[in-house]
């Protein structure tokens, strides 16, 4: 037993040291975060565009409709800040889903329901262009797979394709 405890202690220490000296893709520096750009991370997709944030927003709204999905929610910290007399770079969080996907998700895992709608994130870059990013549905639903039915896996894979298609069309990345 002491051997196992010692071994797990060694492995844990080794993992800590490796993480400290070899940061994963998911870790970004404070300087990068302060630049205001959304950077690729584990489970994320990021597409930089030549569109303004307003052009990207309108394009995204249209493509969501064209792909028979629903814009379920929309929030903007920059609009809220502007209403209070502050200027910050533009951003929008756009929730997208559809009822048939919701029913399948909930039939597979009630807990996964907290993740819907899946969100796109629009951010304004310092040069006036905008970036579209999102966590892939398969990444979002990953924590629920062990206790869910197998349909959650196929659902998330279907949604990965839908979200990529929406993003490609909205950004002109086709």
Buried (B, 14 or more C-beta within 10 A) or exposed (E): EEEEEEEEEEEEEEEEEEEEEEEEEEEBEEEEEEEBBBBEBEBBBBBBBEBBBEBBBEBBBEBBEEBEBBBBEBEBBBBEBEEEEEEEBBBBBBBBBBEEBBEBBEEBBEEBEEBBBBBBBBBBBEEEBBBBBBBBBBBBBBEBBEEBEEBBBEBBEBBBEBBBBBBBBBBEEE
